[in-house]
Amino acid sequence: MTYRHIIGTLLVPLLLTCCASNPSIDSLSSEQRARYVQMEVFNASTSRPHTILRIVKGISCNRNAYQARLLSSEEAMEGVKLQAAQLQADAVINVACQNRSEADWGNNCWASIVCVGDAVKFK
């Protein structure tokens, strides 16, 4: 085995292991922070004319199986709003959250709450 082969064999599993997390508030510009603070969130759609920009996702994740950590839908919703603010969205619609009490291997969590919605721009 060559040195490159050994390194490649070790790195591939690490790259495939995904750690989902919410964006950091300090990664937002001043304008994006203002949008974040004023971001409207709707559990359903809205009759106000809009364009869907993209699906946004937020997560509250317990990454340590041996330490108790309280999961919160508020933390997951914060991630939804942060992602929407990064997209210059005016609001998030059709928001739904799911509590995953079993291991969530896709997000590298022992347990998680995931919220998903549509970031929209009003016309």
N, C-alpha and C positions, 0 to 999 in steps of 0.2 A: 504494500500500500504506500502511495506517495503522501507526502505532507499535505498537498492540496486535497486529496481524496479524504483524508482524515478530517481536515477542517470543514470541508463541504458536508461530510456526514454528520458532524456535530452542529453545524449552523442551520441546516434545513429544518430540523424539528423546532429550533428556537424561532425561526422566521414564521413557521406555520402556527405557532402558539400566539394567538391574538389576545391582547389585553385591551378591552374596550374601556374607554373613560370619557368623561365629559370634557368639552373644551375648557381651557382656563380663562377666567375673566380677564386676566391681564394680557391675553392675546387679542383682545378686542380694541378697536380704535375708539376714540371718544364718541364718534357718531354711532358706532355699533353698541357701545355701552348705553347710550341714551335710548336706542331702540329696545335693548334688552329690558331696561327698567320699565318701559311703557308697553311692552309686548302683550297683546291680547291673546288669550288662549280659549278656544272653544272646543267643547267635547263633541259637538256636531258641526255640520257645515254652516255656512252663513248665506243669507240672501243677498248680501252686498256683493256686487260684481268684483271678481278677483281672478288672478292667474296663479296656479300652483307652481311654485318654483322647484320644490324638491321635497322628498320625504326626509324628516329629521327625527333623530332618535336620542334619547337620554337614558342614563342607567344609574342605578344605585347598586353597588356590587360588594359582596363579601368575598375577598380573595384569600382569606385565611381560615381554613377549616377548624383550627384549634382556638380561635379567638372569637368571642361573641361580638357582632357588630350589628347595630340596628340599621335595617334597610329603610329607606323612606321614598315615597312617591314624590315628595317635594324635591329631593335631590335629582331624581330622574327627570322631573319636569323642568328643573333648572337647566339640565343639559339640552332639552328640547328647545328652550328659549334661547340659550347661548348659540346653538347651531343656527337657528332661524335668524338671529341678529347678525351672524357672520354672512348670511345670504342677503342681507338688507331687506328682510321680510317685514311686513307690517303686522302679521298675526300668524297664529298656528291654529289650524282647524282639524276636525276629525281625530282628536287625540284619544288614544286608548292606552291603558297600562296593563301589564301582566306581571304578576308575582310568580317568580320561578323558585320554588323551595328546594328543588333538586339541583344537582350540579349543572351549571350552564357552561358547558365546555366551549361553546362558540364565543363567549365573552370572557372566558377564563375566570369564572366565579363559582363559588360553592353554592351561593344563592344570590338572586338578583331581583330587582324590579326594573322592568324595561318599559319606557313610554315611547310611543311613536305617533307622529302627526304629520300634517302637510303644511309646510311653510308657504304662505301666500303673500302676494303683493296686491293691494287693492287698486282698482282702476279709478 
